[in-house]
Amino acid sequence: MKRYIEAGRLNSPHGIKGEVKFACYCDSPEFLSGVKRLYLDEEGTKPLEIVMYRSSIPSIIFKGYEERELASVLNGRTVWFDREDVKLPEGVFYFDDLIGETAYEADTDKQLGTVADVEEVAGNIYYIIQGEKSFRIPAIEQFVVKAYPGEGLYLRIPEGMF
């Protein structure tokens, strides 16, 4: 399980006080409202302290980057958050937590393979399953019967898919 999760991408400065636009990869920009620190690496060794986070735009000001010129060096950088900084509601998990889980056919419990990756394409989430036959399947109710870390991914495979 990854400790640091991709939060989004920093974009161009907005205004003169070092505020940078933020393309949030989370379900909503409000998800990160309580987070005090983001990281420039997925190991959490390069922290950026948040001075101000505005979820309505969304945009961020970081300590030490409070001028437009300083903030401009962050343009295009990906940032991560520490999963320990966000309390998820009961029964909610991150898609990344399913990587490595076994995927099953829901009606027969037949093992289909392993969740190799979770990717977003054009705003849609897909599970990448690697097994005897590798495939990509949308993460929607029509195909996903049950998904939970530690229990696996149970799929209803459309007839004729293979």
N, C-alpha and C positions, 0 to 999 in steps of 0.2 A: 504494500500500500504506500503510495507516494505521500510524503508529508507536505510538500509544496505543490500547489495546484495552479495551473495557468489561469490568471485573472483577466488578462486582456493585453492590449497594445497601446502604448503612449503615442500620441500624435503631436501635431504642431502646437506651439504656444498660443494661448488665447489671452489677449490683453497684455499689460506691461508688468504684472506682478508675478510672473513665473507660472501662471496657471497653464496646464497642458490638457488638451482634449484627450479623452480616454475612450477607446473602443472596448467596452466590457464584454468578456466572453461568458459571464455568469448568466443565470436565468434572467436577472434584472440588475441594473446598476445599484439598486437599493440593497442587494445582497451583501455588498461590501461596506455598507455605511458604518459599521462598528469597528472595522479593521483600522489599526493605527500604523501599520507598516506593510509595505510591499517589497518585493525582492527582484533584483535584476538578473537573478539566476535561479535555476530550479533546485539548487542545493541549499538556498537560504543563506549564502555567505555575503551577499551584497545588498544590505537593507537600505530602503528609502523610507524615511519617517514622513508620514502624512501630516501636513499642517492643516490642510483644508480639503475636504472631499465634497464635491457637489454632484449628487446623483442625478439631478434634473437635467444637466447638460449632456453627459457627465464629464467632469473635469477634476483635476487634482493639482494641488500645490505641495511640493516636497520641501522639507527643511534643507537649506543649503542651495536651493534652486529657485529662490524667490525673485529672480529677475528673468526677464524674457530671454536674454542671451544665454544665461546659464541653463535654463529649462530647455532651450532648443537642442541641446546635446542628447536629450532623452527621446527625441522624435524617432519613431519607428521601433523603439525597444519594447520587447515583451516583458511583462511583469507577472510575478507569482505571489500568491498569498499562502500563509501557513494555515493548514487545516485546523490547527489547535486554536486559532484566533476566531473561528466561526463555530457557533453551536448550532448544529442541525436539529430539526425536529425529529421526534421518534419516527423511525421507518424511512427516513430520507437519507440518501447516500450520494456520493459523487459517481458519475459514470466510470471514471478511472478505477474505482474500487472493484469493478467487475472484470478487469483485465486479469487473465490467468484462471478465471472461473471456468468450470465445465459447462458446456451448452448441451441441453437435452431437447429431444422432441417431446413436447408436453403430453401428448396422448399415449405414448408408448414408453417413456423414460429412456429411450435409446440415446446413447451418447453420440452427439454430432461433432464434437471437437472442443476446442478451447477458445475463449474470447481472447483474441490476439490484440485487438485494439478497438477503440471507440473513436469514430471520426465524425466531424460535422462537414456536410457538403450542402451548400446553398441553403443553410439554415435548418437542415434536417440532420438528425443524429442516426448513425448506423453502427451496428455491431459487426465487427469483422471476425468471422469464425474460421478457425483453421483446424482441419481434421482430414479425414479420408477425402472429403470434398470440401474445399474452402469456398466461402461465400460471404456476401455482405447482405445484411437484412435491416430494414428500418426499425428503429426503436419506437414502435407505435403499438397500441393495444391490439390491433388486428393480428399482429405476429407475436408479440411478447405476452405470454401468459403470466409469468412470474420472473422477477429479477431481484436478487438480493445477494450481497456479498456473503460468502460462507455457505450459501445454499445453491448457488448456480443460476443459470439463465435457462428458463423453460420457454421454448418457442413452438408456435404452431406454424409449420412449414406449408406454404401453399402447394397444392397438388400440381405436379409437373415442374416444380422448381428445379429438380435435378434431372 
